[in-house]
């Protein structure tokens, strides 16, 4: 008997079918053990010895693997082909050796796709466990533990309200905070664009003013209405002829097949998926044998896959859409390992697979992989300049001569390209005088840099060489779960707690949240993976500097930390008003100075004249936006900002409105909150009014006495009729739970591999639980409900279903027996 160990039950079931008799395939359900979350799990004084502990919910499965191993001649470790997969195999081997259940013959096999040919080929070529990959895993795990368990207690004691800090997570948070600071420092500049509309041979086109009276007109040259009006008059008065026509052909090559990060980016842009959802769906496609392994930074495909892709392209589009030679790619990402293939379909002839999100993601993977082996697109760009006696105009157009890969796929963009709107141009020659239809002067303002989306943040992390493909989804999810950031319109905005943690780390641990240092540490971890550096040496060098720095900060008094942060954050907390007045001057007493303070419930700004002056302000940027104060503040138009028993609120006459946590109050917000409830309009089916408002349990919609939840205060004012009708319908389908509103699942995990029922994590009366709609299984107290994997959920549901109702029925006779005892006691 040969025992094969893989991660997931779905994978186990498929592989056992491929291997046939003589093989028993068991799933480990992911990692079987980890460092317990307590002091001493990593001991730097003993060569960073690690105290591993079996997960409580994995003990039963570990016993099953050990029992099967004792009855087997050979152990085949067939976990995923990356560092984490190697680590799982190592943990299983170590546990079996400890239990004296390890067979003499131990083999390690890896495959990039769960297909019969790939699995059988891997079984025929076993190898030893890769100690370098295992060492890299141990180094990374120890680093994350040492950073987390050293920084987090410092944060708890010195920075009230802070939750934790992590090695990669803190740097990702800093990127978001730094971008927000850029946006806040940005000052918009007015500029005007003057353009003329022309027509020739029945086709219209637009030309922009680029030169006036011999002076070049750049983007910001026309900075006010007066100069724009003068320029417009000059163009209106001019008689224009074509001065030059320049036509340039160019080509666009297709992008390479997906890596983990580019898949996350494109799924976010085109499908609206979060990084964690993308990886969850991709994992299931991989386990179903539909795509290759989805954690990779390699962009190359195997030779047989390239041949299959070229054949599929030829069959679908014709041989003219194939390049003469197969395309070969190499990664441009910093520190790319390229140890595995890019993400691709296992069968290029399968155009459709699964349904819903699984089908959409599969189609994205297929099209990208096919496009990577298609011919380049051939295009032509035309630049026409028109001149009068005073002005010169320029028009740009673009024509697709041959679509090539664009016939199938075009890569999404986070931001609009400058030439994206290039229009098709009529045929023009030098000396032509097209008809001038009109002249426009359009006012615009420069825009701040955009906030990060999940796609653009993953891209930036990859560019900097921070983190690895398998870490991005978990890193972003952690930032959201700890409420250091929030997503609005799919863009990251730092919460005040996130800004404070970042400021603390930048002020006291600058080196360890710097982009360069974090990237250098990733390079060293890669050196460990490649056998070029010892893992203990890496940890020693890190700990030698980090430990004394942490001790130095821990010795500082909280008041000293607050004072240092007050100085560090001064430009943000107390920005220059531009009128020469002291931005720290207390608006209540007029003599005290404002400063950062730390309290039981977090940081806030207070007056130096306390207790005589009780003015306080929430931690946050100053400027014109008012915040909660124990003293009433006049926001204007008769609206007062006050603090009551249940927190801050605004008041106008007899009307009051509480201030939601996701709102930084100012006059505009106050007026909107006081205007609630908002009437969206009449429901198209009932004719009854739909309203949006904010209640005790948050923002909601109401229609005919029934409710639907909204996710943010902004939605109360932005939700239109179509969205409102849809949300109310979704809420109604929830069988009236939660006062008529359907409860939102904490996580949607995917389909059960056998029943095909969708598994969800829900919040229940007695805590979070997993359900398939029929069976409910309570999560262990130690489990993070938002981090539960599909495999873990399947195990919980199967275990609960296996117990059945019998256990409950056995309790009934016990009650009958109890009665005589009570009677005897009374006698």
C-alpha positions in Angstrom: 0.0 0.0 0.0 1.2 3.5 -0.9 -0.1 6.4 1.1 -0.4 9.7 -0.8 -0.9 13.0 1.1 -2.3 16.1 -0.5 -3.9 19.3 0.9 -7.6 19.1 -0.1 -10.3 16.4 -0.2 -11.3 17.4 -3.7 -7.7 17.0 -4.9 -7.4 13.7 -3.0 -10.6 12.3 -4.6 -9.4 13.1 -8.1 -5.8 11.8 -7.6 -7.0 8.5 -6.1 -9.1 8.0 -9.2 -6.0 8.5 -11.4 -3.7 6.3 -9.3 -6.1 3.3 -8.9 -5.7 0.3 -6.6 -2.8 0.1 -4.2 -2.9 3.8 -3.4 -4.7 5.5 -0.5 -5.0 9.3 -0.9 -5.7 11.4 2.2 -6.0 15.2 2.6 -4.2 17.2 5.3 -6.7 20.0 4.9 -3.9 22.6 4.5 -1.3 23.1 7.1 -1.5 20.6 10.0 0.5 22.7 12.5 1.8 26.2 13.2 3.6 28.3 15.7 1.1 28.8 18.7 0.2 32.4 19.2 2.1 32.8 22.5 5.5 34.0 23.7 8.4 31.6 23.2 7.2 29.9 20.1 10.4 31.1 18.4 13.5 31.1 20.7 16.3 33.4 19.3 18.6 32.2 22.1 18.5 28.6 20.8 19.2 29.2 17.1 15.6 30.3 16.6 14.2 27.0 17.6 10.5 26.8 16.9 7.8 25.2 19.0 5.3 23.8 16.5 1.7 22.8 17.6 -0.9 20.8 15.8 -4.0 22.7 15.0 -6.8 21.7 17.4 -9.2 20.9 14.5 -6.6 18.9 12.6 -5.8 16.3 15.4 -8.4 13.8 14.0 -7.1 14.1 10.5 -3.4 13.8 11.6 -4.4 10.6 13.4 -6.1 9.2 10.3 -2.9 10.0 8.3 -0.7 8.4 11.0 -2.9 5.2 11.1 -2.8 4.9 7.3 1.0 5.5 7.3 1.6 2.6 9.7 -0.2 0.3 7.3 1.7 1.6 4.2 5.1 0.7 2.7 5.5 4.1 1.0 4.6 7.6 1.8 4.2 10.0 -1.2 4.0 13.6 -0.3 2.1 15.3 -3.2 1.3 18.7 -1.8 1.4 21.9 -3.9 4.6 22.8 -5.9 5.6 25.9 -3.9 7.2 26.9 -0.6 4.0 26.4 1.3 3.4 23.0 -0.3 6.9 22.0 0.6 6.4 23.1 4.2 3.1 21.1 4.5 4.9 18.0 3.3 7.8 18.7 5.8 5.3 19.1 8.7 3.5 15.8 7.8 6.8 13.9 7.6 8.0 15.4 11.0 4.7 14.6 12.7 4.7 11.0 11.4 8.4 10.5 12.5 7.5 11.8 15.9 4.6 9.3 16.1 6.9 6.5 14.9 4.5 6.0 11.9 6.9 7.1 9.1 7.3 4.4 6.4 10.9 3.7 5.3 10.2 4.8 1.7 9.3 8.6 1.7 8.9 10.4 -1.7 8.1 13.9 -2.7 6.3 14.5 -6.0 4.9 17.8 -7.5 2.7 18.5 -10.5 1.6 21.8 -12.0 -1.8 20.6 -13.0 -4.3 18.0 -11.6 -4.7 16.0 -14.8 -4.1 12.3 -15.2 -1.0 12.7 -17.4 0.6 15.3 -15.1 -0.1 13.2 -12.0 1.2 9.9 -13.4 4.3 11.7 -14.9 5.1 13.2 -11.4 4.6 9.8 -9.7 7.2 8.4 -12.0 9.8 11.0 -11.1 9.9 11.4 -7.3 12.5 13.5 -5.5 13.6 14.3 -1.9 12.1 17.2 0.1 13.7 20.5 -0.8 15.5 21.6 2.3 16.2 25.1 0.9 12.5 25.7 0.4 11.8 24.4 3.9 14.4 26.7 5.4 13.0 29.7 3.5 9.5 28.8 4.9 10.9 28.6 8.4 12.8 31.9 8.0 9.7 33.7 6.7 7.5 32.2 9.4 9.9 33.1 12.2 10.3 36.6 10.8 6.6 37.2 10.7 6.3 35.8 14.2 9.1 37.9 15.7 7.9 41.1 14.1 4.2 40.5 15.1 4.9 39.3 18.6 7.5 42.1 19.3 5.6 45.0 17.7 2.1 44.2 18.7 2.6 44.4 22.5 4.4 47.7 22.0 1.5 49.0 20.0 -1.0 47.9 22.6 0.9 49.7 25.4 2.0 52.8 23.7 -0.7 53.3 21.1 -4.3 52.8 22.5 -6.7 51.4 19.9 -4.0 49.8 17.7 -4.5 46.1 17.1 -1.3 44.6 15.6 1.5 45.1 13.0 2.9 42.7 10.5 6.0 42.7 8.3 4.5 43.0 4.8 1.1 44.2 6.0 2.6 47.4 7.6 4.4 48.3 4.4 1.3 47.8 2.3 -0.6 50.0 4.7 2.2 52.7 4.5 1.7 52.7 0.7 -2.0 53.5 1.2 -1.4 56.1 3.8 1.4 57.8 1.8 -0.9 58.0 -1.3 -3.6 59.6 0.9 -1.1 62.1 2.1 -0.2 62.9 -1.5 -3.8 63.5 -2.3 -4.3 65.8 0.7 -1.2 67.9 -0.2 -2.4 68.2 -3.8 -3.7 71.6 -4.9 -5.8 71.6 -8.0 -4.7 73.9 -10.8 -7.2 75.4 -13.2 -6.5 75.0 -16.9 -8.4 75.5 -20.2 -8.3 73.5 -23.4 -9.3 75.2 -26.7 -10.2 73.0 -29.5 -12.0 73.3 -32.9 -14.4 70.8 -34.5 -13.8 70.2 -38.3 -15.4 68.1 -41.0 -13.9 66.6 -44.2 -15.3 64.1 -46.6 -18.4 63.8 -44.4 -16.4 62.8 -41.3 -16.0 65.0 -38.2 -12.8 65.3 -36.1 -11.4 67.6 -33.4 -8.1 69.4 -33.3 -6.6 71.0 -30.1 -4.7 74.3 -29.9 -1.0 73.7 -29.5 0.6 77.0 -30.6 -0.6 80.6 -30.5 1.4 83.5 -31.9 4.5 81.4 -31.9 4.1 80.4 -28.2 3.7 76.7 -27.4 0.5 75.9 -25.6 1.1 73.2 -22.9 -1.5 71.7 -20.6 -1.4 74.5 -18.0 -0.6 77.5 -20.3 -4.2 78.7 -20.4 -4.7 79.1 -16.7 -7.8 81.3 -16.5 -11.0 82.1 -18.4 -9.6 85.4 -19.8 -6.6 83.8 -21.6 -8.8 81.0 -22.8 -11.4 83.4 -24.2 -8.7 85.3 -26.1 -7.3 82.1 -27.5 -10.8 80.9 -28.5 -11.4 84.2 -30.4 -8.1 83.8 -32.3 -9.1 80.3 -33.4 -12.6 81.4 -34.4 -11.1 84.1 -36.5 -8.5 81.9 -38.2 -8.8 80.3 -41.6 -7.1 76.8 -41.2 -5.4 74.6 -43.8 -3.7 71.3 -43.3 0.0 72.1 -42.7 1.3 68.5 -42.3 0.1 65.0 -42.2 2.2 62.4 -40.5 1.2 58.7 -40.5 3.1 56.2 -38.4 2.3 52.5 -38.3 3.0 50.7 -35.0 2.4 47.3 -33.4 1.1 46.1 -30.1 2.2 42.8 -28.7 0.0 40.6 -26.5 0.7 40.4 -22.7 2.1 37.2 -21.3 -0.1 34.6 -19.6 -1.2 35.3 -16.0 0.9 35.2 -12.9 -0.7 35.3 -9.5 -0.5 39.0 -9.2 -1.6 39.8 -12.8 -4.5 37.5 -12.4 -5.6 39.3 -9.2 -5.2 42.7 -11.0 -7.1 41.7 -14.1 -9.9 39.9 -12.1 -10.3 43.1 -10.0 -10.5 45.3 -13.1 -12.7 43.2 -15.3 -14.7 41.0 -12.9 -14.8 43.2 -9.8 -13.2 40.4 -7.7 -11.3 41.0 -4.5 -7.8 39.4 -4.4 -9.0 36.8 -1.8 -12.0 35.9 -3.9 -9.9 35.5 -7.0 -7.6 33.1 -5.2 -10.4 31.1 -3.7 -12.1 30.6 -7.1 -8.7 29.9 -8.8 -7.9 27.3 -6.2 -11.2 25.5 -7.0 -10.5 25.6 -10.7 -7.0 24.1 -10.1 -8.4 21.4 -7.9 -11.0 20.6 -10.6 -8.2 20.1 -13.0 -9.2 23.0 -15.2 -6.2 25.3 -14.8 -2.5 25.0 -13.7 -1.2 25.9 -10.3 -2.3 29.4 -9.5 0.5 30.6 -7.2 3.3 31.5 -9.5 5.4 34.4 -10.8 6.5 32.6 -13.9 5.2 33.7 -17.3 6.4 30.9 -19.5 4.3 27.9 -20.7 5.3 24.4 -21.3 6.1 23.5 -24.9 3.1 21.2 -25.3 0.8 23.9 -23.9 2.2 26.4 -26.4 1.5 24.0 -29.2 -2.0 23.4 -27.9 -2.7 27.1 -27.6 -1.4 27.8 -31.2 -3.7 25.1 -32.5 -6.7 26.5 -30.6 -5.9 30.0 -32.0 -5.7 28.6 -35.6 -9.0 26.8 -35.2 -10.8 29.8 -33.8 -9.3 32.7 -35.7 -7.3 31.3 -38.6 -3.6 30.9 -39.2 -3.2 34.7 -40.0 -3.7 35.3 -36.3 -0.6 33.2 -35.4 3.0 34.6 -35.2 5.6 32.8 -37.3 7.3 31.5 -34.1 5.9 30.6 -30.7 6.2 33.4 -28.3 8.5 33.1 -25.3 8.2 35.3 -22.2 10.3 36.2 -19.2 9.1 38.1 -16.1 9.9 41.8 -15.6 8.8 41.6 -11.9 11.4 42.3 -9.3 12.7 39.1 -7.7 10.6 36.8 -9.9 11.4 33.2 -9.3 9.7 31.7 -12.4 9.9 28.2 -10.7 6.5 27.2 -12.2 4.5 27.7 -15.4 2.2 30.7 -15.8 -1.5 30.2 -15.0 -3.2 28.6 -18.0 -6.0 26.1 -18.9 -5.0 22.4 -18.8 -7.1 21.9 -22.0 -7.1 24.7 -24.6 -10.0 23.1 -26.5 -12.3 23.6 -23.5 -13.8 27.0 -24.1 -16.3 26.9 -21.3 -15.9 25.5 -17.8 -18.2 25.6 -14.7 -20.6 28.6 -14.2 -20.9 31.8 -12.3 -17.6 33.3 -11.0 -15.8 30.1 -11.8 -16.8 30.2 -15.4 -15.9 33.9 -15.7 -12.5 33.5 -14.2 -11.8 30.4 -16.3 -12.7 32.4 -19.4 -10.3 35.2 -18.4 -7.4 32.7 -17.9 -8.2 30.9 -21.2 -8.4 34.1 -23.3 -5.2 35.6 -21.8 -3.2 32.4 -22.4 -4.5 32.1 -26.0 -3.9 35.8 -26.7 -0.3 35.4 -25.5 0.4 33.2 -28.5 -1.4 35.3 -31.0 -0.1 37.7 -33.6 0.6 41.4 -32.8 -2.0 44.0 -33.6 -1.0 46.3 -36.4 -2.3 49.9 -36.0 -1.7 53.3 -37.6 -1.5 56.6 -35.9 -2.1 59.8 -37.8 -1.1 63.3 -36.6 -2.6 66.2 -38.6 -1.5 69.8 -37.9 -3.7 72.7 -39.2 -2.4 76.3 -39.3 -3.8 79.8 -39.6 -1.9 83.1 -39.5 -1.9 83.0 -35.6 -2.7 79.5 -34.4 -1.7 75.9 -34.9 -4.0 73.0 -34.1 -3.3 69.3 -33.8 -5.6 66.3 -34.3 -4.6 62.7 -33.6 -6.3 59.6 -34.9 -5.8 55.9 -34.8 -6.8 53.1 -37.1 -6.6 49.3 -36.5 -5.1 47.7 -39.7 -5.1 44.2 -38.3 -6.5 43.3 -34.8 -4.3 40.3 -34.1 -4.6 39.4 -30.4 -7.1 42.3 -29.9 -9.7 40.2 -31.6 -9.8 38.1 -28.4 -8.3 40.0 -25.5 -7.3 43.5 -24.4 -5.6 44.1 -21.1 -7.4 46.3 -18.6 -6.0 49.5 -17.2 -6.2 51.0 -13.8 -6.1 54.5 -15.2 -7.1 55.8 -18.6 -4.3 56.1 -21.2 -3.8 59.5 -22.9 -4.4 58.1 -26.4 -7.3 55.9 -25.4 -9.8 58.3 -27.0 -7.9 58.6 -30.3 -10.6 58.9 -32.9 -10.6 57.7 -36.5 -9.5 60.5 -38.9 -10.7 61.3 -42.4 -8.2 61.1 -45.2 -6.4 64.5 -45.4 -3.6 65.9 -47.5 -1.4 69.0 -47.1 -3.2 72.1 -48.2 -6.7 70.8 -47.6 -9.1 73.2 -45.9 -11.6 71.2 -43.9 -14.8 72.9 -42.8 -14.7 74.5 -39.3 -17.8 73.6 -37.4 -17.2 75.4 -34.1 -14.6 76.2 -31.4 -14.8 75.2 -27.7 -13.0 76.4 -24.6 -13.3 73.8 -21.8 -12.3 74.5 -18.2 -10.6 71.6 -16.3 -8.6 71.1 -13.1 -5.6 69.0 -12.5 -6.4 65.8 -10.6 -4.7 64.3 -7.6 -3.0 60.9 -7.9 -5.7 58.2 -7.7 -6.1 56.1 -4.5 -5.0 52.5 -4.8 -7.4 49.9 -5.9 -6.7 46.2 -5.1 -5.3 45.8 -8.6 -3.0 48.8 -8.5 -1.8 48.1 -5.0 -0.9 44.5 -5.9 0.9 45.9 -9.0 2.8 48.4 -6.9 3.8 45.8 -4.3 5.1 43.5 -7.1 7.0 46.4 -8.7 8.7 47.1 -5.3 9.5 43.5 -4.8 7.5 43.4 -1.5 5.7 40.2 -0.6 5.2 37.2 -2.9 2.3 36.0 -5.1 0.8 33.8 -2.4 0.8 36.7 0.2 -1.0 39.5 -1.5 -4.6 38.3 -1.0 -4.0 37.6 2.7 -2.2 40.9 3.2 -5.0 43.0 1.8 -7.6 41.0 3.6 -5.8 41.5 6.9 -5.8 45.3 6.4 -9.5 45.3 5.9 -10.3 42.9 8.7 -8.3 45.0 11.2 -10.1 48.1 10.0 -6.9 49.9 9.2 -8.4 50.7 5.8 -11.8 50.8 4.1 -12.9 50.3 0.5 -15.0 53.0 -1.1 -15.8 52.6 -4.8 -13.2 49.9 -4.9 -10.5 52.3 -3.7 -8.5 52.0 -0.4 -8.9 54.8 2.1 -6.9 54.6 5.3 -8.8 54.8 8.6 -7.5 57.0 11.4 -6.2 53.9 13.2 -4.3 52.9 10.1 -2.7 56.4 9.8 -1.8 56.4 13.5 -0.1 52.9 13.3 1.8 53.9 10.2 2.9 57.2 11.8 4.1 55.2 14.9 6.0 52.7 12.8 7.5 55.4 10.5 8.6 57.4 13.6 10.0 54.6 15.7 10.7 51.7 13.3 11.4 53.6 10.1 13.9 51.0 8.7 11.4 48.2 9.1 8.6 49.8 7.1 10.8 51.2 4.4 10.2 49.9 0.9 13.8 49.3 0.1 14.6 47.3 3.3 11.5 45.2 3.0 12.4 44.4 -0.7 16.0 43.6 0.4 14.7 41.2 3.0 12.6 39.5 0.3 15.7 39.1 -1.7 17.5 37.5 1.2 14.6 35.1 1.7 14.9 34.2 -2.0 18.6 33.6 -1.4 17.6 31.1 1.3 15.2 29.4 -1.1 18.1 29.1 -3.6 20.6 27.7 -1.1 22.7 30.9 -1.3 22.2 31.9 2.4 21.5 30.1 5.6 18.2 30.8 7.3 19.6 31.1 10.8 22.1 33.7 9.6 19.3 35.8 8.0 17.4 35.7 11.3 20.5 36.5 13.4 21.2 39.6 11.3 17.6 40.8 11.5 17.3 40.1 15.3 20.6 41.8 16.1 19.2 45.2 15.2 15.5 44.7 15.7 15.5 43.5 19.3 17.4 46.5 20.8 15.3 48.9 18.8 12.1 47.3 20.1 13.5 47.4 23.7 14.4 51.1 23.3 10.8 52.0 22.2 9.3 49.8 24.9 11.2 51.8 27.6 9.6 55.1 26.5 6.7 56.4 28.4 3.3 56.6 26.5 3.4 60.4 27.0 6.8 60.5 25.3 5.5 58.5 22.4 2.5 60.7 22.1 4.7 63.8 22.1 6.9 62.4 19.4 3.8 61.5 17.2 2.4 65.0 17.8 5.5 66.5 16.3 5.7 63.9 13.5 2.1 64.4 12.5 1.9 68.1 13.0 1.7 69.1 9.3 -1.3 66.7 8.9 -3.0 67.3 12.3 -2.5 71.1 12.2 -2.1 72.2 8.6 -1.2 75.8 7.8 -4.4 77.8 7.4 -2.7 80.3 5.0 -3.9 83.3 6.9 -0.9 83.6 9.3 -2.9 82.4 12.4 -1.6 79.6 14.7 -3.2 76.3 13.4 -2.8 74.9 16.9 -4.8 77.7 18.6 -7.8 76.3 20.5 -11.1 77.4 18.8 -13.0 77.2 22.0 -11.0 79.2 24.6 -8.8 81.1 22.2 -5.7 80.9 24.4 -4.8 77.2 24.7 -2.8 75.2 22.1 -4.0 72.0 20.6 -1.9 68.8 20.9 -2.2 65.1 20.4 -3.3 63.1 23.4 -3.7 59.3 24.1 -6.7 57.9 25.9 -8.3 54.6 26.8 -10.2 54.5 23.5 -7.4 55.9 21.2 -5.8 59.1 20.2 -7.5 62.5 20.1 -6.6 66.2 20.0 -7.2 68.3 23.1 -6.6 71.8 24.5 -3.6 72.5 26.7 -5.9 74.5 29.1 -7.7 71.3 30.2 -9.6 71.0 32.6 -10.6 74.7 32.4 -11.2 74.2 28.6 -12.7 70.8 27.7 -12.4 71.2 23.9 -11.5 67.9 22.2 -11.3 66.7 18.6 -11.2 63.2 17.1 -7.8 62.1 15.9 -7.8 63.3 12.3 -6.7 66.1 10.0 -7.6 69.6 11.0 -8.5 72.2 8.5 -12.1 73.2 7.9 -13.7 69.9 8.8 -15.1 70.0 12.4 -15.1 66.9 14.6 -16.7 65.7 17.8 -16.2 68.1 20.7 -17.5 68.1 24.2 -18.2 71.8 23.7 -20.8 72.7 21.0 -19.4 73.9 17.7 -21.2 76.0 15.2 -20.9 74.5 11.7 -22.8 77.3 10.0 -26.4 77.9 8.8 -27.7 77.3 12.4 -26.3 73.7 12.6 -24.5 72.8 15.8 -22.1 70.0 16.4 -22.6 68.4 19.9 -21.6 65.3 21.9 -24.2 63.4 23.7 -24.5 60.2 25.7 -24.3 58.0 22.6 -21.6 60.0 20.8 -21.4 63.0 18.5 -24.4 64.4 16.6 -25.6 67.5 14.7 -28.5 69.6 15.6 -30.6 72.2 13.7 -33.6 73.5 15.6 -35.5 70.5 16.9 -33.9 68.1 14.4 -31.0 65.9 15.3 -28.8 63.3 13.5 -26.1 61.0 14.8 -22.8 61.1 13.0 -21.8 57.7 11.6 -18.3 56.4 12.1 -17.4 56.5 8.4 -18.1 60.3 8.2 -15.8 63.2 9.0 -18.4 65.8 9.7 -18.5 69.2 8.0 -21.3 71.5 7.0 -22.2 69.6 3.8 -22.3 66.3 5.6 -24.4 67.8 8.4 -27.0 69.1 6.0 -27.2 65.7 4.3 -27.6 63.8 7.5 -30.3 66.2 8.8 -32.2 65.8 5.5 -32.8 62.1 6.1 -34.8 60.0 5.4 -34.1 60.4 1.6 -36.9 59.5 -0.8 -35.4 57.5 -3.7 -38.7 57.3 -5.6 -41.7 55.0 -6.2 -41.1 51.3 -6.5 -41.8 50.3 -10.2 -44.0 47.4 -9.1 -45.9 48.6 -6.1 -45.9 52.4 -6.6 -45.0 52.8 -2.9 -42.0 55.1 -1.9 -38.6 53.6 -1.3 -36.6 55.6 1.3 -33.0 55.4 2.5 -31.9 56.4 6.0 -29.6 55.5 8.9 -30.9 53.7 11.9 -29.7 52.1 15.1 -28.1 49.2 13.1 -26.6 51.3 10.3 -27.7 52.5 6.9 -30.7 50.9 5.3 -33.5 51.0 2.6 -37.2 50.8 3.5 -40.2 49.8 1.4 -43.6 48.7 2.6 -42.3 48.1 6.1 -39.4 45.9 4.9 -35.7 46.6 5.0 -32.4 46.0 3.2 -29.0 46.9 4.5 -26.6 49.3 2.9 -22.9 49.0 3.4 -21.9 52.6 4.0 -23.3 56.1 4.7 -22.4 57.2 1.2 -24.8 54.6 -0.2 -27.7 56.2 1.6 -27.2 59.3 -0.7 -25.9 57.5 -3.8 -28.2 54.4 -4.2 -30.5 54.8 -7.3 -33.8 53.1 -8.1 -32.3 50.1 -9.9 -29.9 49.3 -7.1 -32.5 49.9 -4.5 -35.1 47.5 -6.1 -32.3 44.8 -6.5 -31.2 45.1 -2.8 -34.7 45.0 -1.5 -35.4 41.9 -3.6 -32.2 40.2 -2.3 -33.2 41.1 1.3 -36.7 39.6 0.8 -35.2 36.3 -0.4 -33.5 36.0 2.9 -36.7 34.6 4.5 -37.2 37.8 6.6 -34.2 37.4 8.8 -32.7 40.4 10.5 -35.9 42.6 10.5 -36.6 41.9 6.9 -33.0 42.2 5.7 -31.1 39.2 4.4 -28.0 38.6 6.5 -24.8 39.1 4.6 -22.5 36.1 4.7 -19.1 36.8 6.4 -17.5 34.8 3.5 -18.7 32.8 0.5 -16.3 29.8 0.1 -17.5 28.0 -3.0 -19.2 24.7 -3.8 -18.9 21.5 -1.7 -16.9 19.1 -3.9 -19.6 16.3 -3.5 -23.0 17.9 -2.8 -22.2 21.0 -5.0 -24.0 23.1 -2.3 -22.6 26.6 -1.7 -20.7 26.9 1.6 -20.9 30.2 3.5 -19.7 31.5 6.8 -22.5 33.2 8.7 -22.8 35.1 11.9 -25.1 33.4 14.3 -26.7 34.1 17.7 -24.0 32.0 19.4 -21.1 32.9 17.1 -20.0 32.3 13.5 -20.8 29.0 11.7 -20.4 27.3 8.4 -23.5 26.2 6.5 -24.4 24.6 3.2 -28.1 25.6 3.6 -29.0 22.4 5.4 -26.2 21.5 7.8 -24.8 24.1 10.2 -21.3 23.6 11.9 -20.1 26.0 14.5 -16.6 27.4 14.0 -13.9 26.8 16.7 -13.5 29.8 19.0 -9.9 30.3 17.8 -10.9 30.4 14.1 -11.0 33.7 12.2 -14.4 33.5 10.4 -13.1 35.6 7.5 -10.0 33.3 7.0 -11.8 30.0 6.8 -10.8 28.0 3.7 -13.1 25.8 1.6 -11.3 22.7 2.7 -11.8 23.5 6.4 -15.4 24.3 5.8 -15.9 21.0 4.0 -14.3 19.1 6.9 -16.6 20.8 9.4 -19.8 20.2 7.4 -18.9 16.6 6.7 -18.1 15.9 10.3 -21.3 17.5 11.5 -23.4 15.6 8.8 -21.7 12.3 9.8 -22.9 12.7 13.4 -26.5 13.1 12.1 -29.6 13.7 14.3 -29.1 10.5 16.3 -27.0 12.2 18.9 -29.8 14.5 19.8 -32.4 11.8 19.9 -30.4 9.8 22.5 -30.9 12.6 25.0 -34.7 12.1 25.2 -34.7 8.8 27.3 -32.3 10.5 29.8 -35.0 13.0 30.8 -37.5 10.2 31.5 -35.1 8.4 33.8 -34.4 11.6 35.8 -38.0 12.0 37.0 -38.0 9.0 39.5 -34.8 10.3 41.1 -36.4 13.7 41.7 -39.4 12.1 43.2 -37.3 9.9 45.5 -35.4 12.9 46.6 -38.6 14.7 47.6 -39.9 11.7 49.6 
